[in-house]
Amino acid sequence: MGSPTWRLVSGFNSLNRTNVILQHLRMSKHTDAAEVLLERKGCAGVITLNRPKFLNALNLSMIRHIYPQLKNWEQDPETFLIIIKGTGGKAFCAGGDIRVISEAGKANQKIAQDFFREEYTLNNAIGSCRKPYVALIHGITMGGGVGLSVHGQFRVATEKSLFAMPETAIGLFPDVGGGYFLPRLRGKLGYFLALTGFRLKGRDVYAAGIATHFVDSEKLGMLEEDLLALKSPSKENIADVLDAYHAKSKIDQDKPFILEEHMDNINSWFSANTVEQIIENLQQDGSSFALEQLKIINKMSPTSLKITLRQLIEGSSKTLQEVFTMEYRLSQACMGGHDFYEGVRAVLIDKDQSPKWKPADLKEVTDEDLNNYFKSLGSNDLKF
């Protein structure tokens, strides 16, 4: 699949592994703080992701700034609303800073544990936040960016929004609570998005249920101003403003959902309980759309595909917190495996787009292998 996002997120080409980790761990307070801006404006706390050169990719330092401030605002009687947005116009947040995590994991640095643990803890805090939380998901919103938005109460897409969970292409799985929100999308849409990394654009992000509202991007600044100007707003007051802007949006107003014509087939193909059966369903169908999806799935990490299907099936009946506990186990198993490092190498470092997965075949990924990924970490489990 070779998402260009993963390539753009990398920014440490000239540094060797040790320097990458050291630089990441000891960035000055000033640099760290500038990567995310935390401001009180009007009635709201505003979080601005501020790494436009890296498509606002999320790193551990940003997480460590956002989490305590989110908790403070949640308790503050003068803060009625939390808004999160990205700078630069191209991306809300293109994902976690995967390359740094890969380098750290290979070097067995603790950051590979800390990043996922603290990222999921932040995602959970967003999901349980008692203040209305508005994510302006303008531009690229993938992976870690989805985790910063989708669990919040309100998510506003624009015609420039680009959503995907492309993790199976880099030997990972759609984490940040993907095991919770993906199986809860209509029909088997979430299973399809998780396994193929299919990209949704613009109004389709709203039609799929990822966003709660759609606003033309030229009106986004006005929307933010109107939200900030509210006086001691209730959740309903905030919803009214968002609803009004949504109702006035014009772009692609009458465009049908891009996957609408395929939804019956997607629901049928992806209702299978094994990846092998899904592949058989696509082969038997034989339509050009089915064969296109088959071609994409066949490029993905076989281990990632099997982990992901089970993650979503199990996640469909778990609470959000239970899903994060499960996903933390999976993240640490991936850090101890082969495919994540190989995926990052092929997509981000060498950019040959030809990962050599191990195992290379679905049938070589046994139930026992799979069970090991989902095993409890005992005292190292992520607990809430």
Secondary structure, 3 states (H helix, E strand, C coil): CCCHHHHHHCCCCCCCHHHHHHHHHHCCHHHHHHHEEEEEECCEEEEEECCHHHCCCECHHHHHHHHHHHHHHHHCCCCCEEEEEECCCCEEECCECHHHHHHHHHCCCCHHHHHHHHHHHHHHHHHCCCCCEEEEECCEEECHHHHCCCCCCEEEECCCCEEECCHHHHCCCCCCCHHHHCCCCCCCHHHHHHHHCCCEECHHHHHCCCCCEECCHHHHHHHHHHHHCCCCCCHHHHHHHHHHHHHHCCCCCCCCCCCHHHHHHHHHHCCCCCHHHHHHHHHHHCCHHHHHHHHHHCCCCHHHHHHHHHHHHHHCCCCHHHHHHHHHHHHHHHHCCCHHHHHHHHHHHCCCCCCCCCCCCHHHCCHHHHHHHCCCCHHHCCCC
